[in-house]
Amino acid sequence: MNTRNHHHKSTEPEHACALTGRIVSARDGIRLDLIRPTLADHIRALHPGIAPDAYISRKALAEERAAYIAATLQAERGDLSQLDHDVIQSLADNDILTQNVETEIDRARTFGERAADVIASFGGSWTFIISFLVFIGFWMTLNVAGLMGAFDPYPFILLNLVLSCIAALQAPVIMMSQKRQEAKDRFRSENDYRVNLKAELEIRHLHEKIDHMLTRQWERLAEIQSIQIELMEDLVQRRR
């Protein structure tokens, strides 16, 4: 069985890529005249003198397709951003852009950022509000009743100082957490932009490819019909 597989591989036709010169098997490439017209015209413009039936490897075709997409986007939008170049490169490499942004950001958090998130989360909850009201009520009760010697008598100056310190510390901690949330939203929107742009380009490529296949199919049908008509005319002439 191994001998048969080895013999099958050895007899598989091979071609030299017209763009790179590398020898590849027939299944790893395609002829230039079978590529959709827009991409084929782009390849002819970059490589003048290439034969109409030249053989192009799929890897080289992916790179030429990425260059064609970059040129098309640049003509439509002007200068391309780094995100656009990343998407185009992923098309050439056939990579997946979808990723879990939340996991990547949470994994890179420092101890201070984790503490800020926990404090901000607790400070914006009903647990904090209720517990803080209980603490204030307990503080006032102790001082009004004089159970511990009224260490902070009315108007509770020490309590006001404690509340001011908590508010002064809580505000920057909440701002730190909000900045992290803004960064997370920015990374999420960038990831969504990459995925949406790649999907748009892939859909556009599929539309062009399907249109090209339909056009070739109609051409083949028309050719078959013309051959059938010629055969019928030939049969009619022979009967005469």
Residue pairs with C-beta under 8 A, 6 or more apart in sequence:
12 25
12 26
12 27
13 25
13 26
14 23
14 24
14 25
14 26
15 23
15 24
15 25
15 26
15 29
15 55
16 22
16 23
16 55
17 23
17 24
17 29
17 55
17 56
17 57
17 60
18 32
18 47
18 50
18 51
18 54
18 55
18 56
19 43
19 47
19 56
19 57
19 60
19 64
20 57
20 59
20 60
22 57
24 57
28 57
28 58
28 59
29 55
29 56
29 57
29 58
29 61
30 55
30 56
30 58
30 61
31 53
31 54
31 55
31 56
32 40
32 43
32 44
32 50
32 51
32 52
32 53
32 54
32 55
32 56
33 40
33 52
33 53
35 43
35 56
35 61
36 208
36 209
36 211
36 212
37 212
38 68
38 208
39 64
39 65
39 68
39 208
42 64
42 67
42 68
42 71
43 50
43 56
43 64
44 50
46 64
46 67
56 64
62 91
62 92
62 93
62 94
63 92
65 91
65 92
65 205
66 88
66 89
66 91
66 92
69 88
69 91
69 201
70 80
70 84
70 85
70 88
73 80
73 84
73 88
74 80
77 84
80 88
83 190
83 193
83 194
83 197
84 197
86 97
86 194
87 97
87 194
87 197
87 198
87 201
89 95
90 96
90 97
90 194
90 198
91 198
91 201
91 202
97 191
97 194
97 195
97 198
98 191
98 195
99 191
101 184
101 187
101 188
101 191
102 184
102 188
104 187
105 180
105 183
105 184
105 187
109 117
109 180
112 176
113 176
113 180
116 173
116 176
116 177
116 180
117 177
117 180
119 170
119 173
119 174
119 177
120 173
120 174
120 176
120 177
120 178
121 177
122 128
123 170
123 173
123 174
124 174
136 159
139 152
139 156
139 159
140 156
140 159
141 147
142 148
142 150
142 151
143 150
143 151
143 152
143 153
143 154
143 156
144 150
144 154
151 158
152 158
152 159
